[in-house]
């Protein structure tokens, strides 16, 4: 089963930003804008059936979303 989520309906952008911040400030270098983490999801489908799962996932943003996160982290406009 494949599920799709709108980023704004999740806390993934905040999690991604925290992972990037930890990477950048660990040694002063942002090594990559792709971050791997263990993700646990739970919820209900439209038919009220419950789903849950856990897996290692690779998080990354592109375009304006990535620029917004990097601007917040490093203070560039």
C-alpha positions in Angstrom: 0.0 0.0 0.0 1.3 3.5 -0.8 0.1 6.5 1.2 0.5 10.1 0.2 0.4 13.0 2.6 0.4 16.7 2.2 3.5 18.0 4.0 1.5 20.7 5.7 -0.7 17.9 7.3 2.3 16.3 9.0 5.2 17.3 11.3 7.6 16.0 8.7 9.0 19.4 7.7 9.8 20.2 11.4 11.4 16.8 11.8 13.4 17.3 8.6 14.5 20.7 9.8 15.6 19.3 13.2 17.6 16.6 11.4 19.3 19.1 9.1 20.1 21.4 12.0 21.7 18.5 14.0 23.7 17.6 10.9 24.9 21.2 10.2 25.8 22.0 13.7 27.5 18.7 14.6 30.6 19.7 12.6 29.6 23.0 11.0 28.8 21.5 7.6 25.5 20.5 6.1 26.7 17.2 4.5 23.4 16.5 2.6 19.9 17.7 2.4 18.7 14.1 2.5 18.2 12.8 6.0 17.3 9.2 7.1 15.1 8.6 10.1 12.8 6.0 11.6 9.2 7.1 10.9 6.1 5.7 12.7 2.6 6.6 11.3 -0.9 5.8 12.5 -4.2 7.0 11.2 -7.6 6.2 9.7 -8.5 5.8 6.1 -11.7 7.3 4.6 -13.6 4.1 5.3 -12.5 4.3 9.0 -10.1 1.4 8.8 -7.1 1.9 11.0 -3.5 1.8 9.6 -0.1 1.8 11.4 3.4 1.3 10.3 7.1 1.9 10.9 10.0 2.1 8.6 13.3 3.8 7.9 12.6 6.6 5.4 14.7 9.2 3.6 13.3 12.7 4.0 14.1 15.5 1.5 12.4 18.6 0.3 12.9 20.4 -3.0 12.1 23.9 -4.4 10.5 26.5 -2.2 10.1 24.2 0.8 13.8 23.4 0.8 14.7 27.1 0.4 12.4 28.0 3.3 14.0 25.5 5.6 17.5 26.5 4.7 16.6 30.2 5.2 15.3 29.4 8.6 18.4 27.4 9.5 21.0 29.8 8.1 19.2 33.2 8.1 19.5 33.9 4.3 16.8 35.6 2.3 
